[in-house]
Amino acid sequence: MVKGGILKKSRYFIGWILFKTSSLIIGYLPLKLIHKISNLLGILGFYLAKKFRKVSLESLNIAFGDKLSDREKKKLIKATLKNFARLILENFAFFKRPHLIKKYVKVKGLENLREALGQRKGVIGLTAHFGNFPLLCVRLSSLGFKINVLARPMRDSRMDREVTNMRERFRVRTIYSYPKDTAVKNSLQALRRNELLIIQMDQNFGTGGVEVEFFGKKAATPRGPIVFALRANSPVVPMFIIRDKKNPLFQEIVIERPYYLKKDKDLQTAIFEYVQKFTNLTEDYIKRYPDHWSWMHKRWKSKATKRR
């Protein structure tokens, strides 16, 4: 137990050192070079990170079955790992040189967000572990929107402080998802201040989630965003960041029309139906841009999935 604790702390410390070193070195490299390095790291990751490759393949088998060949699935895993490496490395450059964000990240549908905020009830910004999510938050903050992100604390407290401080430098406030009472209090306060509360709604949520269909299989999905929206009467605005296929240096945030949730049904029924609605929307985006999503996450861990 003691040995395992020492090894874990050593890994965390090494990870933090690599993070700090990469931030200093990578942060000042040209974006084109950063993307070339990311492609190399993605390929290396495919062959060296066997666990991630295995989980990704299992996820693709659940989502697509025989619709994709084994060759297509492996190609997609490589593309996903390249994008994941690109996300991490390019953010070092964006955070060191903020002027690049305006140049390379466009926004579509700002009028939708402004309409929703015009209700003065705050806004739930629903998204996923899709594309360069941290950049989505920073870009919207650069436009003057007050951004709050609901996030789980990282296992390594040193790295957690580093990432949180990076968000804070760009006026993106972190609301930790637990303790639960504090998370609920801070989230509702942000909405009452008519701010944007961004929540990723695409990861497995265990026994506390709502079991809805995701790629035709049951998946436990967070109900929190819907509960917040109904409780605060806040509009829900889905938003995703997409990388340009022709020139991956450029990205675009797509902001969907706001949804105004109704309370005219039984609460649990309403929660289930809205969770399913927004899960369907996330699935649509993933189908269009499958290399943008984190297939290495064990999304289908619910009991209902295991029975099938």
C-alpha positions in Angstrom: 0.0 0.0 0.0 2.8 2.3 0.9 4.8 1.3 -2.2 1.8 1.9 -4.4 1.3 5.4 -2.8 4.9 6.3 -3.5 4.7 5.2 -7.1 1.5 7.1 -7.6 3.0 10.3 -6.2 6.1 9.8 -8.3 3.9 9.5 -11.5 2.0 12.6 -10.6 5.2 14.5 -9.9 6.7 13.4 -13.2 3.5 14.3 -15.0 3.5 17.7 -13.5 7.2 18.3 -14.4 6.4 17.2 -18.0 3.4 19.6 -18.1 5.4 22.6 -16.9 8.3 21.8 -19.2 6.1 21.3 -22.2 4.2 24.5 -21.5 7.5 26.5 -21.6 8.9 24.8 -24.7 5.8 23.9 -26.8 4.0 27.2 -26.0 6.2 29.2 -28.2 6.5 26.9 -31.2 4.5 27.6 -34.5 1.1 25.9 -34.5 2.0 24.0 -37.7 4.9 22.4 -36.0 2.9 21.7 -32.9 0.3 19.8 -35.1 3.1 17.7 -36.7 4.4 16.8 -33.2 0.8 15.9 -32.2 0.4 13.6 -35.2 3.6 11.8 -34.2 2.5 11.5 -30.6 -0.9 10.2 -31.7 0.7 7.4 -33.7 3.1 6.5 -30.9 0.2 6.5 -28.5 -1.7 4.1 -30.7 1.1 1.5 -30.5 2.3 2.2 -26.9 -0.9 3.0 -25.0 -2.4 -0.5 -25.2 -5.0 0.2 -22.5 -6.4 3.3 -24.3 -6.4 1.4 -27.6 -8.3 -1.5 -26.1 -10.9 0.7 -24.4 -11.3 2.8 -27.6 -11.9 -0.3 -29.7 -14.4 -1.7 -27.2 -16.3 1.6 -27.4 -16.3 1.7 -31.2 -17.6 -1.9 -31.2 -20.5 -0.9 -29.0 -21.2 2.3 -31.0 -20.8 1.1 -34.5 -20.6 -2.7 -34.5 -20.1 -4.1 -38.0 -20.8 -0.7 -39.6 -17.1 0.0 -39.4 -14.4 -2.5 -40.4 -11.5 -3.3 -38.1 -9.3 -1.2 -40.3 -11.6 1.8 -40.1 -11.8 1.5 -36.4 -8.0 1.5 -36.0 -7.8 4.4 -38.3 -10.4 6.3 -36.2 -8.5 5.5 -33.0 -5.3 6.9 -34.4 -7.1 10.1 -35.5 -8.7 10.4 -32.1 -5.3 10.1 -30.4 -3.8 12.6 -32.8 -6.6 15.1 -31.9 -6.2 14.5 -28.2 -2.4 15.2 -28.4 -3.2 18.2 -30.6 -5.7 19.6 -28.0 -3.1 19.4 -25.2 -0.1 20.8 -27.1 -1.9 23.6 -29.0 -3.4 24.9 -25.8 0.1 25.5 -24.5 0.5 27.9 -27.5 -2.9 29.5 -27.1 -2.5 30.1 -23.4 1.0 31.6 -23.9 -0.1 33.6 -26.9 -3.8 34.6 -26.4 -3.9 36.7 -29.5 -3.8 33.5 -31.5 -7.2 32.4 -30.2 -9.1 35.1 -32.0 -7.3 34.3 -35.2 -7.8 30.6 -35.2 -11.2 30.1 -33.4 -14.3 31.4 -35.0 -17.8 31.4 -33.4 -21.1 30.6 -35.1 -24.4 31.3 -33.4 -23.5 34.0 -31.0 -27.0 35.5 -31.4 -28.4 32.3 -29.8 -26.3 32.7 -26.7 -27.2 36.4 -26.4 -30.9 35.6 -26.8 -30.7 33.1 -24.0 -28.8 35.4 -21.7 -31.4 38.1 -22.5 -33.9 36.1 -20.3 -31.8 37.0 -17.3 -32.0 33.5 -15.9 -28.4 32.4 -16.6 -27.6 29.8 -19.3 -26.7 26.1 -19.1 -24.1 25.5 -21.8 -24.3 21.8 -22.7 -21.3 20.3 -24.4 -19.2 17.1 -24.3 -15.6 15.8 -24.2 -15.6 16.7 -27.8 -12.9 18.6 -29.6 -10.9 21.2 -27.8 -13.4 21.9 -25.0 -11.0 24.1 -22.9 -10.5 26.4 -25.9 -14.3 26.7 -26.2 -14.6 28.1 -22.7 -11.6 30.5 -23.2 -12.8 31.8 -26.5 -16.3 32.6 -25.1 -14.7 34.3 -22.2 -12.6 36.5 -24.5 -15.8 37.8 -26.0 -16.9 39.1 -22.6 -19.2 36.3 -21.4 -18.9 35.3 -17.8 -18.0 31.6 -17.9 -18.2 28.9 -15.2 -17.2 25.3 -15.8 -18.5 22.4 -13.7 -15.6 20.0 -13.4 -14.3 17.1 -11.3 -11.2 17.7 -9.2 -8.2 16.0 -10.7 -6.5 13.2 -8.8 -3.3 15.1 -8.6 -3.9 18.2 -6.5 -0.8 19.9 -7.9 -1.9 19.4 -11.5 -5.5 20.4 -10.5 -4.2 23.8 -9.2 -2.2 24.3 -12.3 -5.1 23.7 -14.6 -7.5 25.8 -12.5 -5.1 28.7 -12.4 -4.8 28.5 -16.2 -8.6 28.8 -16.4 -8.7 31.7 -14.0 -6.1 33.6 -16.0 -8.6 33.6 -18.8 -11.5 34.5 -16.5 -13.0 31.0 -16.6 -14.2 30.1 -13.1 -14.1 26.4 -12.0 -17.0 25.0 -9.9 -16.0 21.6 -8.6 -18.6 18.9 -8.9 -18.2 17.8 -5.3 -18.9 18.2 -2.5 -22.3 18.0 -4.1 -24.0 20.6 -1.9 -21.3 23.2 -2.6 -21.5 22.4 -6.3 -25.2 22.9 -6.4 -25.0 26.1 -4.4 -22.2 27.6 -6.6 -23.9 26.5 -9.8 -27.3 28.1 -8.9 -25.6 31.3 -7.8 -23.8 31.6 -11.2 -27.1 31.2 -12.9 -28.8 33.8 -10.7 -26.0 36.2 -11.7 -27.0 35.5 -15.3 -23.7 33.8 -16.2 -23.0 30.9 -18.4 -22.6 27.5 -16.7 -20.9 25.0 -19.0 -21.3 21.3 -18.3 -20.1 18.3 -20.2 -22.9 15.7 -20.3 -21.4 12.7 -22.0 -19.5 10.6 -19.4 -20.7 7.6 -17.5 -22.4 8.7 -14.2 -22.8 5.4 -12.4 -25.8 4.8 -10.2 -26.7 8.5 -9.9 -27.3 8.9 -13.7 -30.3 8.5 -15.9 -30.2 5.5 -18.1 -30.8 6.7 -21.7 -30.0 5.4 -25.1 -26.6 6.3 -26.5 -25.7 4.7 -29.8 -28.5 2.2 -29.2 -27.2 1.1 -25.8 -28.2 2.2 -22.3 -25.7 4.6 -20.7 -25.9 6.3 -17.3 -26.0 10.0 -18.0 -25.9 13.0 -15.6 -29.2 14.5 -14.7 -27.7 17.6 -13.0 -27.7 20.0 -16.0 -31.5 19.4 -16.5 -32.2 19.7 -12.8 -30.4 23.0 -12.7 -32.2 24.3 -15.8 -35.6 23.3 -14.4 -34.9 24.6 -10.9 -33.5 28.0 -12.1 -35.7 28.2 -15.1 -32.6 28.7 -17.2 -32.4 28.2 -21.0 -30.2 25.3 -22.2 -27.8 26.1 -25.1 -25.9 23.2 -26.6 -22.4 24.1 -28.0 -19.6 22.2 -29.6 -16.2 23.1 -31.0 -15.3 21.7 -34.4 -11.9 21.5 -36.1 -11.8 22.4 -39.8 -11.2 19.2 -41.9 -9.3 21.0 -44.6 -7.1 23.2 -42.3 -7.0 21.8 -38.8 -5.3 24.9 -37.5 -8.7 26.5 -37.6 -11.7 25.7 -35.3 -15.2 26.9 -35.0 -17.6 27.0 -32.0 -21.1 26.1 -33.0 -23.8 27.4 -30.7 -27.2 25.8 -31.1 -30.6 27.5 -30.6 -31.6 27.8 -27.0 -34.0 25.3 -25.4 -36.6 26.5 -22.9 -37.5 23.6 -20.7 -41.0 23.1 -19.5 -42.2 21.9 -16.1 -45.7 20.7 -17.3 -44.8 17.0 -16.8 -43.9 14.8 -13.9 -40.4 15.9 -12.8 -38.7 12.5 -13.3 -40.4 12.1 -16.7 -39.3 15.5 -17.8 -35.7 14.9 -16.6 -35.5 11.6 -18.5 -36.9 13.0 -21.8 -34.6 16.0 -21.7 -31.6 14.0 -20.9 -32.4 11.7 -23.8 -33.0 14.7 -26.1 -29.6 16.2 -25.4 -27.9 12.8 -25.5 -29.3 12.4 -29.0 -27.9 15.7 -30.0 -24.4 14.8 -28.7 -24.6 11.5 -30.6 -25.4 13.3 -33.8 -22.3 15.5 -33.5 -20.2 12.5 -32.7 -21.4 10.6 -35.7 -20.5 13.6 -37.9 -17.1 14.1 -36.3 -16.2 10.8 -34.7 -12.5 11.7 -34.3 -13.5 14.6 -32.0 -14.8 12.4 -29.2 -13.0 10.6 -26.4 -13.5 6.9 -27.3 -11.0 6.0 -24.6 -13.6 6.7 -21.9 -15.6 3.8 -20.7 -19.0 5.3 -21.5 -21.1 2.2 -21.3 -20.4 0.9 -17.8 -24.0 0.8 -16.6 -25.6 -2.5 -15.5 -28.1 -2.2 -18.3 -25.3 -2.2 -20.9 -23.6 -5.2 -19.3 -26.8 -7.3 -19.5 -27.0 -6.9 -23.3 
